[in-house]
């Protein structure tokens, strides 16, 4: 066999191998995308939905390879799938920021502080710079007691379940509330801290929650527990925290739609930021939006943005909202 014949067979083998790998990758990605849309059938299937935009990036790469292989029909099918999959990642109940000075303004910040991170000083500096009216914290374990104490002067109203088993959430407020509570609620033991404010602050109810990862827990059951604890009144409602779920997942979307809630503002990725509290990770670039603030229909969103890194694996989310003043006026007449 001469050199030209060997070169021909080598090129033929490489092309067949490349074609097989591209087609297998395409079929595997198609299966992942299909499973990610079956969250309504099973909780574990919904766990795949969080990586929907990752699938789109991978699919775009495969479409490029299909172009090289001149597989135009598969290219067309892949492009259509790319459009539908990407569009689905932006189809969730959201409330866009609007301006309205007639409402009572409140600034809310939510942050997962990261268990074991020595970042109390960073968090205190950020809080004193941003000066939110309400601070919602997750992973506020016992060792974070120093942080709560450091903020006590600025935030005298504090409710937390720090020190209780599997319950590490807190709500801190500059504003006085009527009543508050915290603990593990429901059969799936959701970690929640909540406060109900009086007529002076629009009778708004605000909660800090930490929902566990979907593969290891029933997220929908935990979300339903939130509404059972704080959503059984007609007052304005704000729920913030680490939901460990993207807003386009079936669990989050169906919960929001069923309870007339909206995600405050356009979401941006908040996780992962750091692998550890004191070392940087090249791959730990924010990729998934899993920290949210949900608001009821009578709450206006003025702005929403991510805060800077405070050496946690999550970025803080800062939201400015407006509570209808008619709530205040109506309640004061009773």
LUMLUM-40798 format. One record per residue (C-alpha): residue number from 1; residue in three letters; x, y, z negated. Coordinates in steps of 0.02 Angstrom, whole numbers, plus 50000, padded with zeros to 5 digits. Layout:
+-----+-----+-------+-------+-------+
|   k |   r |  east | north |    up |
+-----+-----+-------+-------+-------+
| NUM | ALA |     X |     Y |     Z |
...
+-----+-----+-------+-------+-------+
***
This chain:
+-----+-----+-------+-------+-------+
|   k |   r |  east | north |    up |
+-----+-----+-------+-------+-------+
|   1 | UNK | 50000 | 50000 | 50000 |
|   2 | UNK | 50078 | 50164 | 50054 |
|   3 | UNK | 50085 | 50326 | 49956 |
|   4 | UNK | 49938 | 50406 | 50048 |
|   5 | UNK | 49825 | 50258 | 50009 |
|   6 | UNK | 49874 | 50262 | 49825 |
|   7 | UNK | 49839 | 50449 | 49821 |
|   8 | UNK | 49669 | 50421 | 49899 |
|   9 | UNK | 49620 | 50289 | 49771 |
|  10 | UNK | 49685 | 50395 | 49628 |
|  11 | UNK | 49583 | 50545 | 49684 |
|  12 | UNK | 49431 | 50432 | 49709 |
|  13 | UNK | 49448 | 50358 | 49534 |
|  14 | UNK | 49473 | 50529 | 49453 |
|  15 | UNK | 49321 | 50600 | 49543 |
|  16 | UNK | 49212 | 50451 | 49494 |
|  17 | UNK | 49270 | 50465 | 49314 |
|  18 | UNK | 49240 | 50653 | 49311 |
|  19 | UNK | 49067 | 50630 | 49389 |
|  20 | UNK | 49021 | 50494 | 49262 |
|  21 | UNK | 49077 | 50602 | 49115 |
|  22 | UNK | 48978 | 50752 | 49178 |
|  23 | UNK | 48820 | 50648 | 49205 |
|  24 | UNK | 48836 | 50562 | 49036 |
|  25 | UNK | 48861 | 50731 | 48953 |
|  26 | UNK | 48710 | 50800 | 49044 |
|  27 | UNK | 48600 | 50653 | 48990 |
|  28 | UNK | 48663 | 50662 | 48811 |
|  29 | UNK | 48629 | 50848 | 48801 |
|  30 | UNK | 48457 | 50822 | 48877 |
|  31 | UNK | 48419 | 50695 | 48740 |
|  32 | UNK | 48477 | 50816 | 48603 |
|  33 | UNK | 48370 | 50957 | 48672 |
|  34 | UNK | 48219 | 50842 | 48683 |
|  35 | UNK | 48241 | 50782 | 48504 |
|  36 | UNK | 48262 | 50962 | 48444 |
|  37 | UNK | 48086 | 51000 | 48506 |
|  38 | UNK | 48007 | 50855 | 48410 |
|  39 | UNK | 48015 | 50935 | 48239 |
|  40 | UNK | 47825 | 50926 | 48225 |
|  41 | UNK | 47842 | 50737 | 48225 |
|  42 | UNK | 47982 | 50716 | 48098 |
|  43 | UNK | 48084 | 50825 | 47981 |
|  44 | UNK | 48251 | 50751 | 48036 |
|  45 | UNK | 48214 | 50790 | 48219 |
|  46 | UNK | 48189 | 50971 | 48171 |
|  47 | UNK | 48366 | 50975 | 48100 |
|  48 | UNK | 48431 | 50967 | 48280 |
|  49 | UNK | 48335 | 51124 | 48328 |
|  50 | UNK | 48452 | 51238 | 48230 |
|  51 | UNK | 48588 | 51212 | 48361 |
|  52 | UNK | 48479 | 51260 | 48509 |
|  53 | UNK | 48591 | 51402 | 48566 |
|  54 | UNK | 48742 | 51286 | 48553 |
|  55 | UNK | 48653 | 51168 | 48673 |
|  56 | UNK | 48626 | 51312 | 48793 |
|  57 | UNK | 48812 | 51356 | 48794 |
|  58 | UNK | 48858 | 51173 | 48824 |
|  59 | UNK | 48726 | 51160 | 48960 |
|  60 | UNK | 48794 | 51313 | 49047 |
|  61 | UNK | 48965 | 51229 | 49052 |
|  62 | UNK | 48891 | 51070 | 49125 |
|  63 | UNK | 48799 | 51170 | 49258 |
|  64 | UNK | 48968 | 51240 | 49311 |
|  65 | UNK | 49036 | 51062 | 49328 |
|  66 | UNK | 48882 | 51011 | 49428 |
|  67 | UNK | 48918 | 51154 | 49546 |
|  68 | UNK | 49093 | 51086 | 49572 |
|  69 | UNK | 49018 | 50916 | 49609 |
|  70 | UNK | 48889 | 50996 | 49726 |
|  71 | UNK | 48747 | 50912 | 49631 |
|  72 | UNK | 48626 | 51051 | 49672 |
|  73 | UNK | 48466 | 50963 | 49618 |
|  74 | UNK | 48538 | 50927 | 49447 |
|  75 | UNK | 48601 | 51107 | 49442 |
|  76 | UNK | 48424 | 51169 | 49472 |
|  77 | UNK | 48353 | 51054 | 49339 |
|  78 | UNK | 48491 | 51106 | 49217 |
|  79 | UNK | 48461 | 51291 | 49250 |
|  80 | UNK | 48275 | 51272 | 49218 |
|  81 | UNK | 48311 | 51177 | 49058 |
|  82 | UNK | 48436 | 51311 | 49007 |
|  83 | UNK | 48308 | 51449 | 49028 |
|  84 | UNK | 48171 | 51356 | 48934 |
|  85 | UNK | 48286 | 51302 | 48791 |
|  86 | UNK | 48359 | 51477 | 48769 |
|  87 | UNK | 48190 | 51561 | 48778 |
|  88 | UNK | 48125 | 51444 | 48642 |
|  89 | UNK | 48266 | 51503 | 48527 |
|  90 | UNK | 48191 | 51678 | 48532 |
|  91 | UNK | 48009 | 51627 | 48511 |
|  92 | UNK | 47971 | 51655 | 48328 |
|  93 | UNK | 47859 | 51776 | 48232 |
|  94 | UNK | 47962 | 51934 | 48209 |
|  95 | UNK | 47925 | 52112 | 48159 |
|  96 | UNK | 48029 | 52241 | 48251 |
|  97 | UNK | 48091 | 52393 | 48156 |
|  98 | UNK | 47981 | 52547 | 48175 |
|  99 | UNK | 47984 | 52720 | 48098 |
| 100 | UNK | 47845 | 52779 | 47982 |
| 101 | UNK | 47869 | 52901 | 47838 |
| 102 | UNK | 47695 | 52876 | 47768 |
| 103 | UNK | 47742 | 52718 | 47675 |
| 104 | UNK | 47835 | 52684 | 47513 |
| 105 | UNK | 48016 | 52639 | 47560 |
| 106 | UNK | 48107 | 52494 | 47478 |
| 107 | UNK | 48280 | 52425 | 47514 |
| 108 | UNK | 48306 | 52238 | 47490 |
| 109 | UNK | 48469 | 52140 | 47502 |
| 110 | UNK | 48484 | 51950 | 47498 |
| 111 | UNK | 48647 | 51853 | 47478 |
| 112 | UNK | 48703 | 51674 | 47451 |
| 113 | UNK | 48857 | 51704 | 47342 |
| 114 | UNK | 48940 | 51533 | 47369 |
| 115 | UNK | 48963 | 51412 | 47226 |
| 116 | UNK | 49137 | 51420 | 47151 |
| 117 | UNK | 49193 | 51576 | 47244 |
| 118 | UNK | 49287 | 51704 | 47142 |
| 119 | UNK | 49203 | 51850 | 47231 |
| 120 | UNK | 49109 | 51941 | 47093 |
| 121 | UNK | 49210 | 52102 | 47117 |
| 122 | UNK | 49175 | 52103 | 47305 |
| 123 | UNK | 48988 | 52080 | 47276 |
| 124 | UNK | 48979 | 52216 | 47143 |
| 125 | UNK | 49070 | 52338 | 47259 |
| 126 | UNK | 48951 | 52300 | 47401 |
| 127 | UNK | 48796 | 52317 | 47291 |
| 128 | UNK | 48853 | 52485 | 47222 |
| 129 | UNK | 48891 | 52545 | 47398 |
| 130 | UNK | 48725 | 52490 | 47474 |
| 131 | UNK | 48620 | 52525 | 47319 |
| 132 | UNK | 48471 | 52413 | 47363 |
| 133 | UNK | 48315 | 52432 | 47258 |
| 134 | UNK | 48295 | 52243 | 47249 |
| 135 | UNK | 48437 | 52115 | 47251 |
| 136 | UNK | 48399 | 51932 | 47292 |
| 137 | UNK | 48538 | 51809 | 47250 |
| 138 | UNK | 48564 | 51624 | 47285 |
| 139 | UNK | 48694 | 51504 | 47213 |
| 140 | UNK | 48692 | 51610 | 47055 |
| 141 | UNK | 48761 | 51470 | 46949 |
| 142 | UNK | 48814 | 51487 | 46767 |
| 143 | UNK | 48986 | 51557 | 46808 |
| 144 | UNK | 48902 | 51702 | 46900 |
| 145 | UNK | 48834 | 51763 | 46733 |
| 146 | UNK | 48974 | 51891 | 46730 |
| 147 | UNK | 48908 | 51964 | 46892 |
| 148 | UNK | 48732 | 51982 | 46823 |
| 149 | UNK | 48802 | 52064 | 46668 |
| 150 | UNK | 48908 | 52185 | 46772 |
| 151 | UNK | 48752 | 52240 | 46865 |
| 152 | UNK | 48641 | 52251 | 46712 |
| 153 | UNK | 48659 | 52439 | 46693 |
| 154 | UNK | 48609 | 52474 | 46874 |
| 155 | UNK | 48483 | 52331 | 46881 |
| 156 | UNK | 48405 | 52316 | 46708 |
| 157 | UNK | 48262 | 52208 | 46771 |
| 158 | UNK | 48331 | 52033 | 46799 |
| 159 | UNK | 48252 | 51862 | 46818 |
| 160 | UNK | 48354 | 51706 | 46856 |
| 161 | UNK | 48364 | 51520 | 46826 |
| 162 | UNK | 48554 | 51524 | 46806 |
| 163 | UNK | 48609 | 51375 | 46704 |
| 164 | UNK | 48461 | 51264 | 46746 |
| 165 | UNK | 48491 | 51105 | 46846 |
| 166 | UNK | 48477 | 51130 | 47035 |
| 167 | UNK | 48407 | 51304 | 47010 |
| 168 | UNK | 48524 | 51448 | 47049 |
| 169 | UNK | 48424 | 51596 | 47113 |
| 170 | UNK | 48399 | 51770 | 47042 |
| 171 | UNK | 48305 | 51930 | 47074 |
| 172 | UNK | 48376 | 52095 | 47010 |
| 173 | UNK | 48282 | 52260 | 47019 |
| 174 | UNK | 48306 | 52443 | 46983 |
| 175 | UNK | 48117 | 52457 | 46976 |
| 176 | UNK | 48009 | 52392 | 46833 |
| 177 | UNK | 47894 | 52246 | 46871 |
| 178 | UNK | 47733 | 52184 | 46792 |
| 179 | UNK | 47782 | 52001 | 46780 |
| 180 | UNK | 47917 | 51883 | 46842 |
| 181 | UNK | 47968 | 51702 | 46836 |
| 182 | UNK | 48095 | 51576 | 46900 |
| 183 | UNK | 48128 | 51390 | 46906 |
| 184 | UNK | 48110 | 51233 | 47010 |
| 185 | UNK | 47937 | 51220 | 47085 |
| 186 | UNK | 47843 | 51085 | 47180 |
| 187 | UNK | 47880 | 50902 | 47207 |
| 188 | UNK | 48038 | 50947 | 47304 |
| 189 | UNK | 48095 | 51063 | 47163 |
| 190 | UNK | 48116 | 51223 | 47262 |
| 191 | UNK | 48229 | 51351 | 47178 |
| 192 | UNK | 48133 | 51515 | 47167 |
| 193 | UNK | 48138 | 51678 | 47068 |
| 194 | UNK | 47997 | 51803 | 47092 |
| 195 | UNK | 47929 | 51968 | 47029 |
| 196 | UNK | 47763 | 52057 | 47047 |
| 197 | UNK | 47769 | 52246 | 47044 |
| 198 | UNK | 47631 | 52363 | 46990 |
| 199 | UNK | 47526 | 52493 | 47079 |
| 200 | UNK | 47667 | 52620 | 47077 |
| 201 | UNK | 47762 | 52508 | 47198 |
| 202 | UNK | 47619 | 52451 | 47306 |
| 203 | UNK | 47581 | 52292 | 47208 |
| 204 | UNK | 47715 | 52206 | 47312 |
| 205 | UNK | 47773 | 52031 | 47266 |
| 206 | UNK | 47955 | 51988 | 47304 |
| 207 | UNK | 48039 | 51817 | 47291 |
| 208 | UNK | 48215 | 51748 | 47306 |
| 209 | UNK | 48223 | 51568 | 47370 |
| 210 | UNK | 48352 | 51436 | 47413 |
| 211 | UNK | 48285 | 51300 | 47528 |
| 212 | UNK | 48391 | 51144 | 47547 |
| 213 | UNK | 48458 | 51074 | 47713 |
| 214 | UNK | 48323 | 50989 | 47818 |
| 215 | UNK | 48413 | 50822 | 47841 |
| 216 | UNK | 48416 | 50793 | 47653 |
| 217 | UNK | 48250 | 50868 | 47601 |
| 218 | UNK | 48074 | 50909 | 47656 |
| 219 | UNK | 48090 | 51092 | 47704 |
| 220 | UNK | 47908 | 51115 | 47749 |
| 221 | UNK | 47855 | 51053 | 47577 |
| 222 | UNK | 47974 | 51179 | 47496 |
| 223 | UNK | 47909 | 51321 | 47605 |
| 224 | UNK | 47730 | 51278 | 47563 |
| 225 | UNK | 47778 | 51283 | 47379 |
| 226 | UNK | 47838 | 51463 | 47401 |
| 227 | UNK | 47666 | 51517 | 47458 |
| 228 | UNK | 47581 | 51421 | 47318 |
| 229 | UNK | 47687 | 51513 | 47190 |
| 230 | UNK | 47685 | 51691 | 47258 |
| 231 | UNK | 47571 | 51697 | 47409 |
| 232 | UNK | 47400 | 51669 | 47331 |
| 233 | UNK | 47357 | 51854 | 47318 |
| 234 | UNK | 47315 | 51989 | 47443 |
| 235 | UNK | 47459 | 52102 | 47391 |
| 236 | UNK | 47607 | 52136 | 47507 |
| 237 | UNK | 47732 | 51993 | 47506 |
| 238 | UNK | 47921 | 51988 | 47536 |
| 239 | UNK | 48017 | 51822 | 47533 |
| 240 | UNK | 48205 | 51826 | 47553 |
| 241 | UNK | 48348 | 51705 | 47534 |
| 242 | UNK | 48444 | 51559 | 47607 |
| 243 | UNK | 48318 | 51455 | 47704 |
| 244 | UNK | 48448 | 51339 | 47782 |
| 245 | UNK | 48343 | 51347 | 47940 |
| 246 | UNK | 48341 | 51452 | 48097 |
| 247 | UNK | 48184 | 51553 | 48129 |
| 248 | UNK | 48148 | 51458 | 48290 |
| 249 | UNK | 48142 | 51288 | 48205 |
| 250 | UNK | 47970 | 51209 | 48202 |
| 251 | UNK | 47970 | 51211 | 48010 |
| 252 | UNK | 48004 | 51397 | 47994 |
| 253 | UNK | 47897 | 51450 | 48141 |
| 254 | UNK | 47745 | 51348 | 48090 |
| 255 | UNK | 47758 | 51407 | 47909 |
| 256 | UNK | 47767 | 51590 | 47960 |
| 257 | UNK | 47623 | 51576 | 48082 |
| 258 | UNK | 47513 | 51480 | 47960 |
| 259 | UNK | 47535 | 51612 | 47825 |
| 260 | UNK | 47538 | 51769 | 47934 |
| 261 | UNK | 47720 | 51805 | 47893 |
| 262 | UNK | 47852 | 51879 | 48007 |
| 263 | UNK | 48041 | 51879 | 48007 |
| 264 | UNK | 48100 | 52055 | 47966 |
| 265 | UNK | 48193 | 52124 | 48117 |
| 266 | UNK | 48298 | 52038 | 48249 |
| 267 | UNK | 48403 | 51903 | 48168 |
| 268 | UNK | 48591 | 51886 | 48184 |
| 269 | UNK | 48701 | 51738 | 48132 |
| 270 | UNK | 48744 | 51737 | 47947 |
| 271 | UNK | 48833 | 51569 | 47925 |
| 272 | UNK | 48970 | 51506 | 47915 |
| 273 | UNK | 49089 | 51646 | 47869 |
| 274 | UNK | 49223 | 51560 | 47764 |
| 275 | UNK | 49270 | 51380 | 47732 |
| 276 | UNK | 49330 | 51422 | 47556 |
| 277 | UNK | 49323 | 51576 | 47448 |
| 278 | UNK | 49507 | 51618 | 47465 |
| 279 | UNK | 49558 | 51551 | 47636 |
| 280 | UNK | 49502 | 51590 | 47812 |
| 281 | UNK | 49441 | 51463 | 47938 |
| 282 | UNK | 49466 | 51493 | 48125 |
| 283 | UNK | 49305 | 51401 | 48167 |
| 284 | UNK | 49203 | 51485 | 48030 |
| 285 | UNK | 49127 | 51618 | 48141 |
| 286 | UNK | 48944 | 51660 | 48103 |
| 287 | UNK | 48842 | 51547 | 48217 |
| 288 | UNK | 48674 | 51510 | 48135 |
| 289 | UNK | 48545 | 51635 | 48069 |
| 290 | UNK | 48486 | 51544 | 47913 |
| 291 | UNK | 48469 | 51690 | 47790 |
| 292 | UNK | 48305 | 51784 | 47813 |
| 293 | UNK | 48181 | 51906 | 47742 |
| 294 | UNK | 47999 | 51863 | 47781 |
| 295 | UNK | 47864 | 51994 | 47760 |
| 296 | UNK | 47675 | 51993 | 47763 |
| 297 | UNK | 47580 | 52088 | 47897 |
| 298 | UNK | 47549 | 52240 | 47786 |
| 299 | UNK | 47735 | 52270 | 47759 |
| 300 | UNK | 47828 | 52376 | 47887 |
| 301 | UNK | 48009 | 52343 | 47933 |
| 302 | UNK | 48115 | 52500 | 47949 |
| 303 | UNK | 48283 | 52416 | 47981 |
| 304 | UNK | 48377 | 52252 | 47966 |
| 305 | UNK | 48563 | 52218 | 47974 |
| 306 | UNK | 48697 | 52101 | 47911 |
| 307 | UNK | 48815 | 52165 | 47778 |
| 308 | UNK | 49004 | 52136 | 47775 |
| 309 | UNK | 49088 | 51978 | 47712 |
| 310 | UNK | 49107 | 51964 | 47524 |
| 311 | UNK | 49210 | 51804 | 47529 |
| 312 | UNK | 49055 | 51696 | 47530 |
| 313 | UNK | 49012 | 51574 | 47670 |
| 314 | UNK | 48857 | 51681 | 47706 |
| 315 | UNK | 48840 | 51861 | 47760 |
| 316 | UNK | 48718 | 51969 | 47661 |
| 317 | UNK | 48558 | 52028 | 47746 |
| 318 | UNK | 48500 | 52205 | 47710 |
| 319 | UNK | 48322 | 52256 | 47752 |
| 320 | UNK | 48231 | 52420 | 47729 |
| 321 | UNK | 48044 | 52400 | 47720 |
| 322 | UNK | 47890 | 52506 | 47692 |
| 323 | UNK | 47746 | 52458 | 47579 |
| 324 | UNK | 47577 | 52537 | 47624 |
| 325 | UNK | 47539 | 52681 | 47507 |
| 326 | UNK | 47354 | 52639 | 47515 |
| 327 | UNK | 47394 | 52488 | 47407 |
| 328 | UNK | 47455 | 52607 | 47272 |
| 329 | UNK | 47306 | 52722 | 47288 |
| 330 | UNK | 47180 | 52581 | 47291 |
| 331 | UNK | 47254 | 52493 | 47139 |
| 332 | UNK | 47264 | 52652 | 47037 |
| 333 | UNK | 47075 | 52676 | 47053 |
| 334 | UNK | 47037 | 52508 | 46975 |
+-----+-----+-------+-------+-------+
***
